[in-house]
């Protein structure tokens, strides 16, 4: 009597109408033979064969043939037949009559019928009855019943939902496995956030350990759901693996999900392929995802065509992204128009994205307004973008206030951006702290900015450290400390290698102090060629000491033309020694004008002497 038992399908599961792709398709001849055998036995009055035959016909979609067999078996007390009769009647559009037969089967112990009856009551809003029957099904080990019960309890906010979701997942329900993974994933993310708070080291460690455990468990459930063909589980599993750096495996799961029609997976696969250098294959998957309505993929296609100079095609895809509800489309259209000099259109697109809450669009709009002189219009957009978390906007707002002379407000904006890792903002905070005399705070911010790649910060940090170095006596015994590079020299060199002219001059001076003339000349020359008058002057000094006064005079002339008084004085002396007194007097006059005071004093004496010589 229990041959079909709880293997009988419930309504909406689709097993009878569409056999699962995971089940082997039976040989048609064998199935026909089995049907003939059950038909003969059913005609002979065998109740079990009536039930099985009715199920076979129901699976095939032959409702007219199945119904009399199921009714006859049900009348004889077969609970599987009663359940299947309920399925048949539900498919015919008689849910109330179906529920009556499900009740009979459920009372007789059919977990499948109890699940069907619970679903019937839930659809009608009778949650107490739904919970009763779903619990009956779930407690008998029915995966669908456990999942439906978990869904009902979760909807209600009942903490018991997790237990039944896990039970359904453990019994092979792929949607339950996916939802369990999502819940663990969200909890792990929340625990990571707590670990980063002010709860102390121990609490943070505990939260971090718990988050790692839940992340690992989430991955396992994603794997189980993905292995059963759940495309969104495959997508999330791919994302976890990509974050971990397991790109090959991530790509395989993205591919599985994308082939099943998940547009987000197709988009993610496109980015993986692009990063691997296969832009053409990336474009294929982005196209597929974009055609399925993925705005991110449409934006990626737009960017790809924009890089190739195909602006019309890029604009078309950006518009497609916007139509798909992705505000990045409007922002990207603004960028495209701005690059083409279409300022009015750029402003329109930036405004559209900014009004939709796109913080970078708000920042870009403010910059655009600032460029056309609309400071009052720019400020609220910078503020809005900064409040939404745009670090660049917070920094730009600081520049705006600093330009107005509101240094206190500007500093607060810089501090906000610096706290979020903005390099130039950290530099500005460091400079402000130096002005205030708070050297410790200045050093901290300058280190952050220098570590972030700011040449100016590296130079200023080196200068702070340099000022702390004790003077070294020329009469100290042992190896000179000039032969050992200090931390400040390393920062000077880092700034110099990034093209910072003052740092290049300073590195040259330190090299010269060590006696490394070649290294000193290299850095002086680099600074001089970049326009540093001090670099040109020092290079001239170095060349003159090495006996190359004519070449030295060339660099001194470049420095003097840039306003370097000492270089002008040196030139005056060079020309005086050569006997070109008039030229020497001209350079002496220039040195007097340029200064500083001690140079002016010496240049005046030389000028007067040359004048007397010329008039003699």
C-alpha positions as a Python dict, from the first residue, in 0.01 Angstrom:
ca = {
    (1, 'X'): (0, 0, 0),
    (2, 'X'): (293, 232, 60),
    (3, 'X'): (483, 181, -266),
    (4, 'X'): (436, 542, -377),
    (5, 'X'): (417, 672, -24),
    (6, 'X'): (576, 1014, 26),
    (7, 'X'): (752, 993, -309),
    (8, 'X'): (428, 1130, -448),
    (9, 'X'): (480, 1485, -572),
    (10, 'X'): (312, 1786, -416),
    (11, 'X'): (148, 2059, -614),
    (12, 'X'): (383, 2315, -767),
    (13, 'X'): (690, 2095, -731),
    (14, 'X'): (675, 2001, -1099),
    (15, 'X'): (808, 1647, -1060),
    (16, 'X'): (508, 1486, -1227),
    (17, 'X'): (474, 1747, -1495),
    (18, 'X'): (847, 1789, -1562),
    (19, 'X'): (1078, 1512, -1437),
    (20, 'X'): (1389, 1652, -1265),
    (21, 'X'): (1698, 1671, -1478),
    (22, 'X'): (1886, 1508, -1189),
    (23, 'X'): (1679, 1183, -1216),
    (24, 'X'): (1768, 929, -1485),
    (25, 'X'): (1510, 910, -1765),
    (26, 'X'): (1370, 560, -1771),
    (27, 'X'): (1373, 357, -2088),
    (28, 'X'): (1040, 408, -2266),
    (29, 'X'): (998, 38, -2339),
    (30, 'X'): (1056, -60, -1977),
    (31, 'X'): (817, 211, -1863),
    (32, 'X'): (550, 91, -2104),
    (33, 'X'): (594, -264, -1980),
    (34, 'X'): (565, -152, -1621),
    (35, 'X'): (254, 48, -1699),
    (36, 'X'): (95, -253, -1876),
    (37, 'X'): (176, -475, -1579),
    (38, 'X'): (23, -231, -1329),
    (39, 'X'): (-279, -183, -1553),
    (40, 'X'): (-348, -557, -1562),
    (41, 'X'): (-309, -582, -1184),
    (42, 'X'): (-526, -274, -1130),
    (43, 'X'): (-800, -425, -1348),
    (44, 'X'): (-774, -734, -1129),
    (45, 'X'): (-844, -513, -825),
    (46, 'X'): (-491, -461, -690),
    (47, 'X'): (-507, -130, -493),
    (48, 'X'): (-133, -71, -493),
    (49, 'X'): (-119, -108, -873),
    (50, 'X'): (-410, 138, -906),
    (51, 'X'): (-213, 391, -702),
    (52, 'X'): (109, 339, -897),
    (53, 'X'): (-71, 347, -1233),
    (54, 'X'): (-252, 667, -1136),
    (55, 'X'): (85, 824, -1040),
    (56, 'X'): (243, 715, -1371),
    (57, 'X'): (-41, 868, -1571),
    (58, 'X'): (-37, 1183, -1360),
    (59, 'X'): (335, 1219, -1422),
    (60, 'X'): (273, 1189, -1793),
    (61, 'X'): (1, 1457, -1776),
    (62, 'X'): (-285, 1218, -1855),
    (63, 'X'): (-521, 1356, -1592),
    (64, 'X'): (-831, 1189, -1736),
    (65, 'X'): (-666, 848, -1724),
    (66, 'X'): (-512, 903, -1381),
    (67, 'X'): (-818, 1029, -1196),
    (68, 'X'): (-1031, 707, -1191),
    (69, 'X'): (-730, 499, -1085),
    (70, 'X'): (-643, 740, -803),
    (71, 'X'): (-1004, 768, -687),
    (72, 'X'): (-1037, 393, -675),
    (73, 'X'): (-711, 350, -479),
    (74, 'X'): (-805, 635, -246),
    (75, 'X'): (-1145, 476, -177),
    (76, 'X'): (-955, 161, -79),
    (77, 'X'): (-750, 360, 173),
    (78, 'X'): (-420, 429, -11),
    (79, 'X'): (-279, 752, 133),
    (80, 'X'): (-34, 803, -154),
    (81, 'X'): (-328, 789, -394),
    (82, 'X'): (-517, 1041, -183),
    (83, 'X'): (-221, 1276, -196),
    (84, 'X'): (-182, 1236, -571),
    (85, 'X'): (-555, 1281, -622),
    (86, 'X'): (-517, 1614, -442),
    (87, 'X'): (-233, 1706, -681),
    (88, 'X'): (-450, 1614, -979),
    (89, 'X'): (-748, 1815, -858),
    (90, 'X'): (-527, 2114, -784),
    (91, 'X'): (-394, 2097, -1138),
    (92, 'X'): (-751, 2086, -1267),
    (93, 'X'): (-829, 2404, -1072),
    (94, 'X'): (-1019, 2261, -775),
    (95, 'X'): (-796, 2358, -480),
    (96, 'X'): (-1062, 2321, -212),
    (97, 'X'): (-1148, 1966, -318),
    (98, 'X'): (-774, 1894, -343),
    (99, 'X'): (-728, 2014, 14),
    (100, 'X'): (-993, 1769, 131),
    (101, 'X'): (-799, 1473, -11),
    (102, 'X'): (-468, 1610, 119),
    (103, 'X'): (-622, 1628, 464),
    (104, 'X'): (-726, 1262, 441),
    (105, 'X'): (-372, 1163, 332),
    (106, 'X'): (-204, 1385, 591),
    (107, 'X'): (-417, 1243, 875),
    (108, 'X'): (-315, 901, 751),
    (109, 'X'): (51, 1004, 792),
    (110, 'X'): (156, 1138, 452),
    (111, 'X'): (426, 1402, 503),
    (112, 'X'): (391, 1511, 141),
    (113, 'X'): (18, 1570, 181),
    (114, 'X'): (74, 1758, 508),
    (115, 'X'): (315, 1987, 322),
    (116, 'X'): (65, 2042, 42),
    (117, 'X'): (-212, 2114, 291),
    (118, 'X'): (11, 2360, 480),
    (119, 'X'): (88, 2544, 156),
    (120, 'X'): (-285, 2553, 74),
    (121, 'X'): (-368, 2717, 410),
    (122, 'X'): (-83, 2966, 384),
    (123, 'X'): (-197, 3081, 41),
    (124, 'X'): (-534, 3155, 198),
    (125, 'X'): (-382, 3350, 487),
    (126, 'X'): (-459, 3092, 756),
    (127, 'X'): (-113, 3088, 911),
    (128, 'X'): (-197, 2888, 1228),
    (129, 'X'): (-339, 2601, 1017),
    (130, 'X'): (-48, 2634, 773),
    (131, 'X'): (207, 2611, 1054),
    (132, 'X'): (32, 2310, 1207),
    (133, 'X'): (40, 2103, 888),
    (134, 'X'): (384, 2218, 776),
    (135, 'X'): (522, 2126, 1117),
    (136, 'X'): (361, 1782, 1082),
    (137, 'X'): (537, 1739, 748),
    (138, 'X'): (872, 1878, 869),
    (139, 'X'): (879, 1661, 1181),
    (140, 'X'): (837, 1354, 961),
    (141, 'X'): (1159, 1448, 779),
    (142, 'X'): (1002, 1597, 466),
    (143, 'X'): (1249, 1845, 310),
    (144, 'X'): (982, 2052, 136),
    (145, 'X'): (778, 2069, 455),
    (146, 'X'): (1081, 2181, 656),
    (147, 'X'): (1161, 2450, 400),
    (148, 'X'): (803, 2577, 382),
    (149, 'X'): (782, 2586, 762),
    (150, 'X'): (1114, 2776, 782),
    (151, 'X'): (988, 3024, 523),
    (152, 'X'): (666, 3080, 720),
    (153, 'X'): (850, 3128, 1051),
    (154, 'X'): (1110, 3357, 894),
    (155, 'X'): (834, 3571, 746),
    (156, 'X'): (693, 3600, 1095),
    (157, 'X'): (1033, 3679, 1252),
    (158, 'X'): (1032, 3358, 1455),
    (159, 'X'): (1386, 3255, 1567),
    (160, 'X'): (1292, 2890, 1513),
    (161, 'X'): (1308, 2945, 1137),
    (162, 'X'): (1683, 2881, 1129),
    (163, 'X'): (1649, 2531, 1271),
    (164, 'X'): (1404, 2422, 1004),
    (165, 'X'): (1595, 2595, 723),
    (166, 'X'): (1902, 2398, 827),
    (167, 'X'): (1698, 2078, 847),
    (168, 'X'): (1567, 2131, 494),
    (169, 'X'): (1917, 2206, 369),
    (170, 'X'): (2056, 1893, 533),
    (171, 'X'): (1783, 1693, 359),
    (172, 'X'): (1895, 1819, 20),
    (173, 'X'): (1670, 2121, -42),
    (174, 'X'): (1886, 2348, -258),
    (175, 'X'): (1691, 2671, -198),
    (176, 'X'): (1712, 2607, 176),
    (177, 'X'): (2088, 2553, 145),
    (178, 'X'): (2117, 2882, -46),
    (179, 'X'): (1909, 3078, 204),
    (180, 'X'): (2098, 2927, 497),
    (181, 'X'): (2424, 3030, 330),
    (182, 'X'): (2293, 3384, 274),
    (183, 'X'): (2191, 3414, 640),
    (184, 'X'): (2533, 3294, 758),
    (185, 'X'): (2701, 3528, 509),
    (186, 'X'): (2507, 3829, 639),
    (187, 'X'): (2581, 3736, 1000),
    (188, 'X'): (2950, 3698, 922),
    (189, 'X'): (2956, 4040, 761),
    (190, 'X'): (2788, 4189, 1067),
    (191, 'X'): (3033, 4017, 1301),
    (192, 'X'): (3326, 4155, 1099),
    (193, 'X'): (3177, 4502, 1138),
    (194, 'X'): (3152, 4455, 1513),
    (195, 'X'): (3509, 4330, 1530),
    (196, 'X'): (3621, 4660, 1384),
    (197, 'X'): (3446, 4863, 1652),
    (198, 'X'): (3559, 4984, 1993),
    (199, 'X'): (3487, 4660, 2179),
    (200, 'X'): (3847, 4587, 2269),
    (201, 'X'): (4098, 4335, 2139),
    (202, 'X'): (3941, 4027, 2297),
    (203, 'X'): (3589, 4104, 2177),
    (204, 'X'): (3715, 4189, 1832),
    (205, 'X'): (3910, 3861, 1817),
    (206, 'X'): (3605, 3657, 1924),
    (207, 'X'): (3384, 3832, 1671),
    (208, 'X'): (3644, 3783, 1401),
    (209, 'X'): (3675, 3409, 1477),
    (210, 'X'): (3297, 3369, 1473),
    (211, 'X'): (3278, 3555, 1142),
    (212, 'X'): (3543, 3328, 989),
    (213, 'X'): (3356, 3017, 1105),
    (214, 'X'): (3026, 3141, 964),
    (215, 'X'): (3191, 3243, 637),
    (216, 'X'): (3339, 2894, 600),
    (217, 'X'): (3002, 2732, 676),
    (218, 'X'): (2827, 2967, 434),
    (219, 'X'): (3070, 2861, 162),
    (220, 'X'): (2992, 2494, 225),
    (221, 'X'): (2617, 2555, 190),
    (222, 'X'): (2670, 2765, -121),
    (223, 'X'): (2867, 2471, -263),
    (224, 'X'): (2589, 2225, -187),
    (225, 'X'): (2323, 2448, -342),
    (226, 'X'): (2542, 2528, -642),
    (227, 'X'): (2619, 2161, -698),
    (228, 'X'): (2243, 2103, -718),
    (229, 'X'): (2209, 2366, -988),
    (230, 'X'): (2124, 2677, -786),
    (231, 'X'): (2255, 2956, -1007),
    (232, 'X'): (2258, 3231, -744),
    (233, 'X'): (2448, 3004, -504),
    (234, 'X'): (2704, 2948, -780),
    (235, 'X'): (2728, 3326, -823),
    (236, 'X'): (2793, 3387, -451),
    (237, 'X'): (3036, 3097, -432),
    (238, 'X'): (3226, 3247, -724),
    (239, 'X'): (3239, 3583, -545),
    (240, 'X'): (3381, 3422, -227),
    (241, 'X'): (3646, 3237, -426),
    (242, 'X'): (3736, 3548, -626),
    (243, 'X'): (3783, 3745, -305),
    (244, 'X'): (4011, 3472, -176),
    (245, 'X'): (4215, 3481, -496),
    (246, 'X'): (4106, 3139, -627),
    (247, 'X'): (4026, 3291, -965),
    (248, 'X'): (4022, 2970, -1167),
    (249, 'X'): (3760, 2802, -950),
    (250, 'X'): (3567, 3128, -920),
    (251, 'X'): (3555, 3148, -1298),
    (252, 'X'): (3417, 2794, -1321),
    (253, 'X'): (3129, 2873, -1085),
    (254, 'X'): (3059, 3204, -1256),
    (255, 'X'): (3048, 3016, -1585),
    (256, 'X'): (2807, 2757, -1443),
    (257, 'X'): (2580, 3030, -1308),
    (258, 'X'): (2603, 3238, -1625),
    (259, 'X'): (2511, 2943, -1846),
    (260, 'X'): (2202, 2895, -1628),
    (261, 'X'): (2100, 3252, -1708),
    (262, 'X'): (2234, 3452, -1412),
    (263, 'X'): (2324, 3790, -1562),
    (264, 'X'): (2532, 3901, -1263),
    (265, 'X'): (2751, 3592, -1296),
    (266, 'X'): (2800, 3664, -1667),
    (267, 'X'): (2904, 4017, -1576),
    (268, 'X'): (3145, 3897, -1304),
    (269, 'X'): (3292, 3641, -1543),
    (270, 'X'): (3349, 3922, -1790),
    (271, 'X'): (3552, 4117, -1533),
    (272, 'X'): (3759, 3808, -1451),
    (273, 'X'): (3837, 3757, -1819),
    (274, 'X'): (3922, 4124, -1865),
    (275, 'X'): (4163, 4115, -1571),
    (276, 'X'): (4322, 3808, -1727),
    (277, 'X'): (4376, 4005, -2049),
    (278, 'X'): (4102, 3839, -2256),
    (279, 'X'): (3899, 4148, -2340),
    (280, 'X'): (3722, 3991, -2636),
    (281, 'X'): (3577, 3704, -2431),
    (282, 'X'): (3491, 3950, -2154),
    (283, 'X'): (3292, 4157, -2403),
    (284, 'X'): (3094, 3846, -2508),
    (285, 'X'): (2981, 3779, -2150),
    (286, 'X'): (2915, 4145, -2078),
    (287, 'X'): (2700, 4158, -2390),
    (288, 'X'): (2504, 3855, -2275),
    (289, 'X'): (2456, 4004, -1928),
    (290, 'X'): (2367, 4349, -2063),
    (291, 'X'): (2107, 4202, -2295),
    (292, 'X'): (1955, 4034, -1988),
    (293, 'X'): (1926, 4375, -1821),
    (294, 'X'): (2244, 4393, -1613),
    (295, 'X'): (2337, 4760, -1583),
    (296, 'X'): (2688, 4691, -1454),
    (297, 'X'): (2767, 4488, -1765),
    (298, 'X'): (2626, 4762, -1987),
    (299, 'X'): (2853, 5013, -1813),
    (300, 'X'): (3150, 4781, -1863),
    (301, 'X'): (3072, 4757, -2235),
    (302, 'X'): (3040, 5134, -2250),
    (303, 'X'): (3381, 5179, -2085),
    (304, 'X'): (3533, 4925, -2322),
    (305, 'X'): (3408, 5110, -2629),
    (306, 'X'): (3505, 5446, -2479),
    (307, 'X'): (3864, 5321, -2439),
    (308, 'X'): (3862, 5224, -2805),
    (309, 'X'): (3743, 5571, -2901),
    (310, 'X'): (3399, 5441, -3009),
    (311, 'X'): (3212, 5712, -2822),
    (312, 'X'): (2875, 5666, -2992),
    (313, 'X'): (2865, 5295, -2904),
    (314, 'X'): (2987, 5376, -2552),
    (315, 'X'): (2708, 5628, -2510),
    (316, 'X'): (2453, 5375, -2629),
    (317, 'X'): (2562, 5123, -2364),
    (318, 'X'): (2574, 5385, -2090),
    (319, 'X'): (2217, 5474, -2179),
    (320, 'X'): (2127, 5103, -2166),
    (321, 'X'): (2278, 5088, -1816),
    (322, 'X'): (2070, 5386, -1714),
    (323, 'X'): (1756, 5224, -1857),
    (324, 'X'): (1839, 4915, -1648),
    (325, 'X'): (1827, 5132, -1336),
    (326, 'X'): (2202, 5171, -1287),
    (327, 'X'): (2282, 5532, -1193),
    (328, 'X'): (2644, 5473, -1294),
    (329, 'X'): (2515, 5501, -1650),
    (330, 'X'): (2427, 5867, -1598),
    (331, 'X'): (2759, 5932, -1424),
    (332, 'X'): (2954, 5767, -1705),
    (333, 'X'): (2759, 5966, -1962),
    (334, 'X'): (2862, 6278, -1773),
    (335, 'X'): (3227, 6173, -1783),
    (336, 'X'): (3201, 6098, -2155),
    (337, 'X'): (3046, 6438, -2231),
    (338, 'X'): (3303, 6616, -2013),
    (339, 'X'): (3590, 6449, -2201),
    (340, 'X'): (3437, 6570, -2528),
    (341, 'X'): (3400, 6924, -2397),
    (342, 'X'): (3020, 6901, -2391),
    (343, 'X'): (2999, 7075, -2055),
    (344, 'X'): (2627, 7150, -2056),
    (345, 'X'): (2536, 6786, -2129),
    (346, 'X'): (2792, 6665, -1874),
    (347, 'X'): (2630, 6883, -1610),
    (348, 'X'): (2285, 6743, -1694),
    (349, 'X'): (2401, 6383, -1660),
    (350, 'X'): (2596, 6452, -1341),
    (351, 'X'): (2287, 6620, -1194),
    (352, 'X'): (2069, 6324, -1283),
    (353, 'X'): (2305, 6078, -1116),
    (354, 'X'): (2365, 6311, -820),
    (355, 'X'): (1993, 6355, -753),
    (356, 'X'): (1967, 5975, -754),
    (357, 'X'): (2227, 5964, -475),
    (358, 'X'): (2543, 5894, -675),
    (359, 'X'): (2810, 6051, -457),
    (360, 'X'): (3089, 6061, -716),
    (361, 'X'): (2852, 6227, -961),
    (362, 'X'): (2776, 6490, -695),
    (363, 'X'): (3150, 6548, -652),
    (364, 'X'): (3203, 6570, -1030),
    (365, 'X'): (2912, 6813, -1062),
    (366, 'X'): (3060, 7033, -789),
    (367, 'X'): (3399, 7035, -964),
    (368, 'X'): (3230, 7129, -1290),
    (369, 'X'): (3046, 7416, -1122),
    (370, 'X'): (3367, 7529, -954),
    (371, 'X'): (3546, 7536, -1288),
    (372, 'X'): (3290, 7777, -1428),
    (373, 'X'): (3314, 7996, -1117),
    (374, 'X'): (2991, 7888, -946),
    (375, 'X'): (3138, 7844, -595),
    (376, 'X'): (2804, 7880, -418),
    (377, 'X'): (2653, 7613, -643),
    (378, 'X'): (2947, 7377, -592),
    (379, 'X'): (2952, 7384, -213),
    (380, 'X'): (2622, 7200, -142),
    (381, 'X'): (2713, 6925, -388),
    (382, 'X'): (3055, 6878, -230),
    (383, 'X'): (2880, 6862, 108),
    (384, 'X'): (2623, 6610, -14),
    (385, 'X'): (2889, 6389, -169),
    (386, 'X'): (3107, 6409, 144),
    (387, 'X'): (2814, 6316, 367),
    (388, 'X'): (2746, 6018, 141),
    (389, 'X'): (3104, 5899, 196),
    (390, 'X'): (3299, 6049, -94),
    (391, 'X'): (3653, 6100, 34),
    (392, 'X'): (3745, 6315, -267),
    (393, 'X'): (3447, 6541, -199),
    (394, 'X'): (3551, 6590, 164),
    (395, 'X'): (3899, 6690, 45),
    (396, 'X'): (3760, 6921, -223),
    (397, 'X'): (3534, 7082, 33),
    (398, 'X'): (3843, 7149, 242),
    (399, 'X'): (4008, 7321, -55),
    (400, 'X'): (3696, 7531, -103),
    (401, 'X'): (3692, 7650, 258),
    (402, 'X'): (4067, 7709, 260),
    (403, 'X'): (4026, 7932, -46),
    (404, 'X'): (3779, 8141, 154),
    (405, 'X'): (4018, 8170, 445),
    (406, 'X'): (3806, 7944, 669),
    (407, 'X'): (4105, 7739, 778),
    (408, 'X'): (3936, 7576, 1079),
    (409, 'X'): (3649, 7437, 873),
    (410, 'X'): (3889, 7336, 598),
    (411, 'X'): (4104, 7144, 846),
    (412, 'X'): (3803, 6949, 973),
    (413, 'X'): (3722, 6849, 615),
    (414, 'X'): (4083, 6747, 556),
    (415, 'X'): (4082, 6542, 876),
    (416, 'X'): (3765, 6363, 767),
    (417, 'X'): (3917, 6274, 430),
    (418, 'X'): (4252, 6183, 588),
    (419, 'X'): (4079, 5943, 829),
    (420, 'X'): (3939, 5763, 523),
    (421, 'X'): (4286, 5731, 370),
    (422, 'X'): (4303, 6033, 139),
    (423, 'X'): (4673, 6100, 81),
    (424, 'X'): (4659, 6470, -7),
    (425, 'X'): (4421, 6538, 282),
    (426, 'X'): (4666, 6372, 522),
    (427, 'X'): (4938, 6599, 381),
    (428, 'X'): (4729, 6910, 443),
    (429, 'X'): (4655, 6800, 800),
    (430, 'X'): (5025, 6734, 854),
    (431, 'X'): (5116, 7083, 726),
    (432, 'X'): (4851, 7241, 950),
    (433, 'X'): (4982, 7055, 1255),
    (434, 'X'): (5335, 7168, 1176),
    (435, 'X'): (5215, 7528, 1170),
    (436, 'X'): (5051, 7473, 1508),
    (437, 'X'): (5373, 7325, 1649),
    (438, 'X'): (5220, 6979, 1708),
    (439, 'X'): (5512, 6787, 1562),
    (440, 'X'): (5396, 6442, 1679),
    (441, 'X'): (5055, 6476, 1509),
    (442, 'X'): (5223, 6629, 1203),
    (443, 'X'): (5463, 6337, 1174),
    (444, 'X'): (5179, 6084, 1204),
    (445, 'X'): (4983, 6242, 919),
    (446, 'X'): (5290, 6303, 706),
    (447, 'X'): (5384, 5936, 739),
    (448, 'X'): (5036, 5835, 620),
    (449, 'X'): (5056, 6070, 323),
    (450, 'X'): (5413, 5972, 236),
    (451, 'X'): (5322, 5604, 261),
    (452, 'X'): (5033, 5677, 24),
    (453, 'X'): (5275, 5809, -238),
    (454, 'X'): (5286, 6184, -175),
    (455, 'X'): (5629, 6321, -268),
    (456, 'X'): (5562, 6647, -83),
    (457, 'X'): (5471, 6454, 232),
    (458, 'X'): (5787, 6242, 204),
    (459, 'X'): (5995, 6560, 172),
    (460, 'X'): (5828, 6732, 466),
    (461, 'X'): (5854, 6419, 681),
    (462, 'X'): (6223, 6397, 596),
    (463, 'X'): (6266, 6763, 691),
    (464, 'X'): (6098, 6701, 1030),
    (465, 'X'): (6326, 6404, 1097),
    (466, 'X'): (6627, 6595, 964),
    (467, 'X'): (6572, 6878, 1211),
    (468, 'X'): (6588, 6630, 1499),
    (469, 'X'): (6927, 6490, 1404),
    (470, 'X'): (7201, 6589, 1646),
    (471, 'X'): (7496, 6774, 1504),
    (472, 'X'): (7793, 6546, 1445),
    (473, 'X'): (8132, 6671, 1556),
    (474, 'X'): (8398, 6667, 1292),
    (475, 'X'): (8642, 6541, 1558),
    (476, 'X'): (8438, 6229, 1655),
    (477, 'X'): (8639, 5908, 1652),
    (478, 'X'): (8527, 5606, 1452),
    (479, 'X'): (8333, 5578, 1129),
    (480, 'X'): (8152, 5895, 1033),
    (481, 'X'): (7775, 5882, 1058),
    (482, 'X'): (7769, 6058, 722),
    (483, 'X'): (7841, 5719, 562),
    (484, 'X'): (7523, 5567, 708),
    (485, 'X'): (7186, 5658, 557),
    (486, 'X'): (6933, 5771, 812),
    (487, 'X'): (6556, 5743, 789),
    (488, 'X'): (6526, 6107, 690),
    (489, 'X'): (6767, 6049, 396),
    (490, 'X'): (6556, 5753, 284),
    (491, 'X'): (6245, 5974, 279),
    (492, 'X'): (6435, 6247, 95),
    (493, 'X'): (6539, 5989, -165),
    (494, 'X'): (6185, 5858, -200),
    (495, 'X'): (6058, 6212, -266),
    (496, 'X'): (6351, 6281, -499),
    (497, 'X'): (6285, 5966, -702),
    (498, 'X'): (5928, 6092, -749),
    (499, 'X'): (6062, 6413, -902),
    (500, 'X'): (6041, 6644, -598),
    (501, 'X'): (6294, 6919, -681),
    (502, 'X'): (6372, 7036, -328),
    (503, 'X'): (6420, 6675, -221),
    (504, 'X'): (6654, 6620, -515),
    (505, 'X'): (6863, 6920, -406),
    (506, 'X'): (6871, 6791, -48),
    (507, 'X'): (6974, 6441, -155),
    (508, 'X'): (7247, 6599, -365),
    (509, 'X'): (7370, 6797, -65),
    (510, 'X'): (7378, 6485, 154),
    (511, 'X'): (7566, 6295, -116),
    (512, 'X'): (7815, 6580, -147),
    (513, 'X'): (7862, 6576, 231),
    (514, 'X'): (7950, 6206, 206),
    (515, 'X'): (8200, 6289, -65),
    (516, 'X'): (7999, 6121, -342),
    (517, 'X'): (8041, 6390, -606),
    (518, 'X'): (7896, 6182, -891),
    (519, 'X'): (7574, 6109, -699),
    (520, 'X'): (7549, 6471, -587),
    (521, 'X'): (7590, 6598, -944),
    (522, 'X'): (7323, 6353, -1067),
    (523, 'X'): (7062, 6481, -823),
    (524, 'X'): (7157, 6848, -865),
    (525, 'X'): (7130, 6809, -1242),
    (526, 'X'): (6789, 6637, -1216),
    (527, 'X'): (6659, 6922, -1000),
    (528, 'X'): (6813, 7192, -1221),
    (529, 'X'): (6672, 7044, -1540),
    (530, 'X'): (6330, 7035, -1372),
    (531, 'X'): (6358, 7410, -1305),
    (532, 'X'): (6510, 7425, -955),
    (533, 'X'): (6729, 7734, -920),
    (534, 'X'): (6893, 7593, -606),
    (535, 'X'): (6973, 7276, -797),
    (536, 'X'): (7128, 7479, -1078),
    (537, 'X'): (7331, 7689, -829),
    (538, 'X'): (7459, 7386, -636),
    (539, 'X'): (7544, 7204, -958),
    (540, 'X'): (7744, 7509, -1060),
    (541, 'X'): (7933, 7505, -730),
    (542, 'X'): (8011, 7136, -772),
    (543, 'X'): (8135, 7185, -1129),
    (544, 'X'): (8345, 7484, -1030),
    (545, 'X'): (8516, 7285, -754),
    (546, 'X'): (8589, 7014, -1007),
    (547, 'X'): (8751, 7273, -1237),
    (548, 'X'): (8466, 7313, -1486),
    (549, 'X'): (8399, 7682, -1431),
    (550, 'X'): (8264, 7753, -1784),
    (551, 'X'): (7994, 7487, -1744),
    (552, 'X'): (7934, 7608, -1389),
    (553, 'X'): (7870, 7959, -1525),
    (554, 'X'): (7601, 7817, -1757),
    (555, 'X'): (7410, 7671, -1460),
    (556, 'X'): (7464, 7984, -1247),
    (557, 'X'): (7320, 8192, -1527),
    (558, 'X'): (7013, 7968, -1538),
    (559, 'X'): (6976, 8001, -1161),
    (560, 'X'): (7026, 8379, -1168),
    (561, 'X'): (6768, 8418, -1444),
    (562, 'X'): (6528, 8235, -1213),
    (563, 'X'): (6599, 8488, -934),
    (564, 'X'): (6887, 8330, -741),
    (565, 'X'): (7095, 8616, -593),
    (566, 'X'): (7401, 8407, -499),
    (567, 'X'): (7421, 8271, -852),
    (568, 'X'): (7419, 8628, -987),
    (569, 'X'): (7702, 8720, -746),
    (570, 'X'): (7904, 8417, -855),
    (571, 'X'): (7863, 8522, -1218),
    (572, 'X'): (7973, 8874, -1134),
    (573, 'X'): (8292, 8732, -979),
    (574, 'X'): (8354, 8499, -1276),
    (575, 'X'): (8327, 8781, -1528),
    (576, 'X'): (8536, 9014, -1309),
    (577, 'X'): (8816, 8753, -1299),
    (578, 'X'): (8794, 8718, -1677),
    (579, 'X'): (8835, 9093, -1711),
    (580, 'X'): (8484, 9142, -1852),
    (581, 'X'): (8417, 9419, -1604),
    (582, 'X'): (8102, 9561, -1766),
    (583, 'X'): (7932, 9222, -1773),
    (584, 'X'): (8051, 9160, -1417),
    (585, 'X'): (7898, 9492, -1308),
    (586, 'X'): (7565, 9396, -1470),
    (587, 'X'): (7553, 9071, -1274),
    (588, 'X'): (7655, 9252, -957),
    (589, 'X'): (7364, 9493, -1008),
    (590, 'X'): (7137, 9191, -1052),
    (591, 'X'): (7269, 9032, -731),
    (592, 'X'): (7206, 9356, -539),
    (593, 'X'): (6845, 9351, -653),
    (594, 'X'): (6788, 8983, -583),
    (595, 'X'): (6946, 8960, -237),
    (596, 'X'): (6928, 8830, 30),
    (597, 'X'): (7086, 9088, 261),
    (598, 'X'): (7435, 8940, 287),
    (599, 'X'): (7443, 8887, -91),
    (600, 'X'): (7327, 9243, -149),
    (601, 'X'): (7602, 9376, 77),
    (602, 'X'): (7877, 9179, -97),
    (603, 'X'): (7738, 9255, -442),
    (604, 'X'): (7731, 9630, -368),
    (605, 'X'): (8098, 9625, -268),
    (606, 'X'): (8190, 9432, -584),
    (607, 'X'): (7977, 9659, -801),
    (608, 'X'): (8140, 9970, -656),
    (609, 'X'): (8485, 9824, -710),
    (610, 'X'): (8407, 9734, -1071),
    (611, 'X'): (8259, 10078, -1130),
    (612, 'X'): (8577, 10245, -1001),
    (613, 'X'): (8788, 10016, -1216),
    (614, 'X'): (8585, 10098, -1524),
    (615, 'X'): (8600, 10474, -1459),
    (616, 'X'): (8973, 10476, -1384),
}
